[in-house]
């Protein structure tokens, strides 16, 4: 009761009834698999971390390619359209009947649309039905692709329209600055980073023998330089040659020194093996089986150099503090070169005054990402021209350019490693994407 002069007014408690905001109980995560493992890898990691932080939340993970999901998630059945997995519900995006039944009986509250995947037709029909519109507001969060481009800062938390007042949408940007949502700092990956013994045990547990034992010994031997390669198909002859030159130089100081490649299973495996064979197999190459995400994380944190592709492995490489080359998803007019240049601009400050070493790293990155036979547009060519060696790139010189740049870069490994570690620390200081997403969702109102 509140008094205004002689007049008395009764007020309901602000935590009750009129001002009540319904607490979220459910999050639906949509993933349309484009890159075999990059997008689903991100979704798997994000949902695991959300479940760890908020075990009371019900997650429904809707995936267009369960086979890709099952390849990294032990125990998931790629043939089951509806299944419980680690306390969450996994659904086949393509099974309209099962999904329509599930979401009719249990309407969604929050939907994460990952990487502009859009919505399946059955969900579109439910959300925008004129006969049976949603009872409460549905909140869609478009979790965008990871980009280092400047526009990510301005796009983060920007509202987007839909064709219904009952369906709200906002854009949420993973990223490299404090003005974005950051990267997923899941507990398992961070523990692998901080505890080498834990990572080695995880590796041995997740790999069959004798591969597990061989790799564990390799990452523990200071005379071995382990290199993980997980890429899109390409000619790896320049990379193999650069590693061989580096090995030759190091053997003068340590006769036992040897490079060892861990070759990931997938679309880059056969061309990598062919390039290695054509070079006379100058060092060991270990073929990896398909492995779980937890095992992959452990391996990626134990190497000396990572050549990776995809959304998820790229973010892990950035966080690892280990030197890496990112093979960006090839795009029309070579626009991936603009993407890689943006990443390079984020890393450059951490090289301090070592301008030449950074320019070698940047040139190698751009040449590594150039697609043979593809024309560039003005923006892509400008991204190549920003760095001395890549500006002079010709296809005829690809192998020699890659080989020389890679060898010279590895000979400056300590400087490169320090820059990558400092870059990693800056990313970790931005906080966890999963936590930032949950904090944002806590502010949403579902009562209208």
C-alpha positions in Angstrom: 0.0 0.0 0.0 1.3 3.4 -1.0 -0.1 6.7 0.4 -0.5 9.9 -1.8 -1.8 12.6 0.6 -5.1 11.1 1.9 -5.5 8.7 -1.0 -4.2 5.1 -0.6 -3.3 2.9 -3.6 -2.6 -0.8 -3.5 0.2 -2.2 -5.7 0.9 -5.8 -6.6 4.5 -6.8 -5.8 6.7 -6.1 -8.8 8.0 -9.6 -9.0 4.5 -11.0 -9.4 1.8 -11.1 -12.1 1.8 -7.7 -14.0 5.5 -7.3 -14.3 6.4 -11.0 -14.5 8.9 -12.0 -17.1 8.8 -15.7 -17.9 12.1 -17.5 -17.3 13.6 -19.3 -20.2 13.4 -23.1 -20.0 14.1 -24.1 -23.6 16.6 -23.2 -26.3 16.4 -24.6 -29.8 19.6 -24.7 -31.8 19.5 -24.9 -35.6 22.5 -26.1 -37.6 22.4 -26.6 -41.4 25.7 -28.4 -42.2 27.6 -26.7 -45.0 31.3 -27.3 -44.1 31.4 -31.0 -43.0 32.7 -30.3 -39.5 33.2 -26.6 -38.9 29.6 -25.6 -38.3 28.4 -28.6 -36.5 31.7 -28.6 -34.5 30.9 -25.1 -33.3 27.3 -26.1 -32.4 28.3 -29.2 -30.5 30.9 -27.2 -28.5 28.5 -24.4 -27.8 25.6 -26.7 -26.7 28.0 -28.7 -24.4 29.1 -25.5 -22.7 25.6 -24.2 -22.3 24.5 -27.4 -20.7 27.5 -27.4 -18.4 26.6 -23.8 -17.3 22.8 -24.3 -17.2 22.0 -28.0 -16.7 18.4 -27.1 -16.0 17.9 -25.8 -19.6 16.3 -28.0 -22.2 18.3 -27.9 -25.5 16.8 -29.1 -28.8 19.6 -29.4 -31.4 18.2 -29.6 -34.9 20.8 -30.7 -37.4 20.6 -31.2 -41.2 23.4 -33.8 -41.3 23.5 -36.3 -38.4 26.4 -38.2 -40.0 28.8 -35.2 -39.6 27.5 -34.8 -36.0 28.0 -38.5 -35.2 31.6 -38.4 -36.5 32.6 -36.2 -33.6 30.0 -37.1 -31.0 30.6 -40.7 -29.6 27.3 -42.5 -29.1 25.1 -40.4 -31.4 23.2 -42.5 -33.9 23.2 -40.9 -37.4 20.1 -42.9 -38.4 17.8 -41.8 -35.6 15.7 -38.8 -36.4 14.9 -38.2 -32.7 17.1 -39.1 -29.8 18.3 -38.1 -26.4 22.0 -37.3 -26.3 23.9 -36.1 -23.2 20.7 -34.8 -21.7 19.6 -32.9 -24.8 17.2 -33.7 -27.6 18.7 -34.1 -31.1 16.4 -34.0 -34.1 16.9 -34.5 -37.8 16.2 -31.2 -39.6 14.9 -33.2 -42.7 12.3 -35.2 -40.8 9.3 -32.9 -41.1 6.8 -35.3 -39.4 8.8 -35.8 -36.2 10.0 -32.2 -35.9 6.5 -30.8 -36.5 5.0 -33.0 -33.8 7.8 -32.1 -31.3 7.5 -28.3 -31.9 3.7 -28.3 -32.0 3.5 -30.0 -28.6 6.4 -28.0 -27.2 6.6 -24.6 -28.9 10.0 -22.9 -29.0 11.0 -20.0 -26.8 14.5 -19.1 -28.0 15.9 -20.2 -31.3 19.6 -20.0 -32.2 20.0 -19.8 -35.9 23.7 -20.7 -36.5 25.6 -19.2 -39.4 22.6 -17.8 -41.3 21.2 -21.3 -41.7 17.6 -20.1 -42.0 14.7 -22.2 -40.7 13.3 -25.4 -42.1 9.9 -25.1 -43.8 8.1 -27.0 -41.0 9.4 -24.5 -38.4 8.6 -21.5 -40.6 5.0 -22.8 -40.9 4.7 -23.0 -37.1 6.2 -19.6 -36.4 4.2 -17.7 -38.9 0.9 -19.6 -38.8 -2.0 -17.2 -39.2 -4.5 -19.7 -37.7 -2.3 -20.7 -34.7 0.3 -18.0 -34.0 2.7 -18.5 -31.1 1.2 -17.8 -27.7 4.3 -16.0 -26.4 7.0 -14.1 -28.2 9.6 -16.3 -29.9 13.1 -14.9 -29.7 15.5 -15.7 -32.6 19.2 -15.2 -32.1 21.2 -15.3 -35.4 24.6 -16.6 -34.2 26.8 -15.4 -37.1 29.9 -16.9 -38.7 33.1 -15.9 -37.0 34.8 -13.0 -38.7 37.6 -10.6 -37.8 36.2 -7.9 -40.1 35.5 -4.5 -38.5 31.7 -4.7 -39.3 31.3 -7.5 -36.7 31.6 -4.9 -33.8 28.8 -2.8 -35.3 26.6 -5.8 -36.3 26.7 -7.4 -32.8 23.2 -7.2 -31.1 21.7 -5.4 -34.1 18.0 -6.1 -34.4 16.6 -7.7 -37.5 13.0 -7.7 -38.8 10.7 -10.7 -39.3 7.1 -10.9 -40.7 5.4 -11.3 -37.4 5.3 -9.1 -34.2 5.4 -12.4 -32.3 8.8 -13.3 -33.7 11.7 -11.1 -32.7 15.2 -11.5 -34.1 18.7 -10.2 -33.2 22.2 -10.8 -34.5 24.9 -12.1 -32.2 28.5 -12.0 -33.4 31.3 -14.3 -32.3 34.5 -12.4 -32.7 37.9 -11.2 -31.7 37.1 -8.0 -29.8 35.4 -7.1 -26.5 32.6 -5.5 -28.6 31.5 -8.9 -29.9 30.4 -12.1 -28.2 33.9 -13.6 -28.2 34.7 -17.2 -28.6 33.5 -20.4 -26.8 35.8 -21.0 -23.9 34.5 -24.5 -23.1 35.9 -26.1 -19.9 37.4 -29.2 -21.6 39.4 -27.2 -24.2 40.6 -24.8 -21.6 41.8 -27.6 -19.4 43.7 -29.2 -22.3 45.4 -25.8 -22.8 46.3 -25.5 -19.1 47.2 -29.1 -18.3 49.4 -31.0 -20.8 49.2 -34.3 -18.8 45.4 -34.1 -19.0 45.5 -33.5 -22.7 47.9 -36.4 -23.3 45.7 -38.8 -21.2 42.6 -37.6 -23.2 44.5 -38.2 -26.4 45.5 -41.8 -25.5 42.0 -42.6 -24.3 40.5 -41.3 -27.6 42.8 -42.9 -30.1 43.2 -46.6 -30.9 46.6 -48.3 -30.3 49.3 -48.1 -31.4 48.3 -44.7 -32.8 47.5 -43.2 -29.4 50.8 -44.3 -27.9 52.9 -43.2 -30.9 51.3 -39.7 -30.9 51.6 -39.3 -27.2 55.3 -40.1 -27.4 55.7 -37.7 -30.3 54.2 -34.7 -28.5 56.3 -35.5 -25.5 59.7 -35.7 -27.3 61.4 -32.3 -27.7 63.3 -33.6 -30.7 60.0 -34.1 -32.6 58.2 -31.2 -34.2 54.5 -32.3 -34.6 52.4 -30.6 -37.2 48.6 -31.2 -37.5 47.1 -30.8 -41.0 43.4 -30.5 -41.5 42.6 -28.6 -44.7 40.6 -28.3 -47.9 41.9 -30.3 -50.9 45.0 -28.6 -52.4 48.6 -29.3 -53.5 50.7 -29.6 -50.4 54.1 -29.9 -52.1 55.2 -26.4 -51.1 54.2 -27.1 -47.4 56.0 -30.4 -47.4 59.1 -28.8 -49.0 59.2 -26.0 -46.5 58.9 -28.5 -43.6 61.7 -30.6 -45.1 64.0 -27.5 -45.4 63.2 -26.6 -41.8 64.0 -30.1 -40.7 67.3 -30.1 -42.6 68.3 -26.8 -40.9 67.4 -28.0 -37.4 69.3 -31.3 -37.8 72.5 -29.3 -37.9 71.9 -28.3 -34.3 70.2 -31.6 -33.2 70.8 -34.7 -35.4 67.7 -36.3 -33.8 65.3 -33.5 -34.8 62.5 -34.6 -37.1 59.2 -33.2 -38.3 56.1 -35.5 -37.9 52.8 -34.8 -39.6 49.5 -35.8 -38.0 47.2 -36.1 -41.1 43.5 -35.6 -40.2 41.0 -37.9 -41.9 38.8 -36.1 -44.4 39.0 -34.4 -47.8 42.6 -33.2 -47.5 44.1 -36.6 -46.5 44.7 -38.1 -50.0 46.3 -35.0 -51.6 48.4 -34.6 -48.5 49.6 -38.2 -48.7 50.3 -37.8 -52.4 52.4 -34.6 -51.9 54.3 -36.3 -49.1 55.0 -39.4 -51.2 56.1 -37.3 -54.2 58.6 -35.5 -52.0 60.2 -38.9 -51.0 58.5 -39.0 -47.6 61.2 -36.8 -45.9 59.6 -37.3 -42.4 56.9 -39.5 -40.8 53.3 -39.0 -41.6 50.7 -40.5 -39.3 47.2 -41.0 -40.6 44.6 -40.2 -38.0 41.2 -42.0 -37.8 38.0 -40.0 -37.3 38.2 -38.8 -33.7 35.8 -37.2 -31.2 35.9 -33.5 -30.6 37.3 -34.0 -27.1 40.2 -36.0 -28.6 40.7 -33.5 -31.4 40.9 -30.6 -28.8 43.6 -32.5 -26.9 45.6 -33.1 -30.0 45.4 -29.5 -31.3 46.8 -28.2 -28.0 49.8 -30.5 -28.1 51.3 -29.8 -31.5 54.0 -27.3 -32.5 52.1 -26.0 -35.6 48.5 -26.4 -36.9 47.3 -26.1 -40.5 43.5 -26.0 -40.0 40.2 -25.2 -41.7 36.6 -24.7 -40.7 34.9 -22.5 -38.1 35.5 -24.6 -35.0 39.1 -25.7 -35.6 40.0 -22.1 -36.6 38.7 -20.7 -33.3 40.5 -23.4 -31.4 43.8 -22.6 -33.2 43.4 -18.9 -32.4 42.9 -19.8 -28.7 45.6 -22.4 -28.5 48.5 -20.0 -28.6 50.2 -22.4 -31.1 51.3 -21.0 -34.5 48.8 -21.9 -37.2 47.8 -21.4 -40.8 44.1 -21.1 -41.5 42.7 -22.4 -44.8 39.5 -20.3 -45.1 36.4 -21.7 -46.9 36.9 -20.9 -50.6 34.5 -18.3 -51.9 33.5 -16.7 -55.1 36.0 -14.2 -56.5 38.5 -15.4 -53.9 36.7 -13.4 -51.2 38.2 -15.6 -48.5 41.4 -13.5 -49.0 39.5 -10.5 -47.5 38.5 -12.8 -44.5 42.1 -13.9 -43.9 43.5 -10.4 -44.2 41.1 -9.3 -41.5 42.4 -12.1 -39.2 46.0 -11.0 -40.0 45.1 -7.4 -39.0 44.0 -8.7 -35.6 47.2 -10.7 -35.1 49.7 -8.1 -36.4 49.9 -6.0 -33.2 51.2 -9.0 -31.3 54.3 -9.2 -33.4 55.6 -6.0 -31.9 58.5 -4.6 -33.9 59.1 -7.9 -35.9 57.6 -6.5 -39.1 59.5 -8.8 -41.5 58.4 -11.9 -39.6 54.8 -10.8 -39.7 55.0 -10.0 -43.4 56.3 -13.5 -44.1 53.4 -15.0 -42.0 50.8 -12.8 -43.8 52.2 -13.5 -47.3 52.2 -17.3 -46.6 48.6 -17.1 -45.3 47.4 -15.3 -48.4 49.3 -17.6 -50.8 48.1 -20.7 -49.0 44.5 -19.4 -49.4 44.8 -18.6 -53.1 42.7 -21.0 -55.2 44.5 -22.2 -58.4 42.8 -21.0 -61.6 40.4 -18.6 -59.9 40.1 -14.9 -60.7 40.1 -12.3 -58.0 37.9 -9.2 -57.7 39.3 -5.8 -56.7 38.8 -6.4 -53.0 40.5 -9.9 -53.0 43.4 -8.6 -55.1 43.9 -5.7 -52.7 44.0 -8.3 -49.9 46.8 -10.1 -51.7 48.7 -6.9 -52.5 48.9 -5.8 -48.8 51.9 -8.0 -48.2 55.2 -8.0 -50.2 55.5 -11.7 -51.1 51.9 -12.3 -51.8 51.7 -9.2 -53.9 54.2 -10.8 -56.3 52.4 -14.2 -56.3 52.1 -16.2 -59.5 50.8 -19.7 -59.8 54.1 -20.8 -61.4 55.9 -19.7 -58.2 53.4 -21.2 -55.7 55.5 -24.1 -54.5 58.7 -22.2 -54.2 57.0 -19.3 -52.5 55.2 -21.5 -50.0 58.3 -23.5 -49.3 60.6 -20.6 -48.7 58.2 -18.6 -46.7 57.2 -21.5 -44.5 60.8 -22.6 -43.8 61.8 -19.0 -43.0 58.8 -18.6 -40.7 59.6 -21.8 -38.8 63.2 -20.7 -38.3 61.7 -17.7 -36.4 59.5 -20.0 -34.4 60.1 -18.4 -31.0 58.9 -15.0 -32.2 55.9 -16.5 -34.0 55.0 -18.6 -30.9 55.2 -15.5 -28.6 52.9 -13.5 -30.9 50.3 -16.4 -31.1 50.4 -16.8 -27.3 49.8 -13.1 -26.7 47.0 -13.2 -29.3 45.4 -16.1 -27.5 45.5 -14.3 -24.2 43.7 -11.3 -25.7 40.9 -13.5 -27.0 40.5 -15.3 -23.7 40.2 -11.9 -21.9 37.1 -11.2 -24.0 35.2 -13.8 -22.1 33.1 -16.9 -23.1 30.6 -16.7 -26.0 28.3 -19.3 -24.3 28.2 -17.2 -21.1 27.6 -14.0 -23.1 24.7 -15.7 -25.1 23.1 -16.9 -21.9 23.4 -13.5 -20.2 21.7 -11.9 -23.2 18.9 -14.5 -23.2 18.3 -13.8 -19.5 17.2 -10.3 -20.4 14.6 -11.4 -22.9 10.9 -11.1 -22.2 8.6 -14.1 -23.2 5.5 -12.9 -21.6 3.9 -11.0 -24.5 
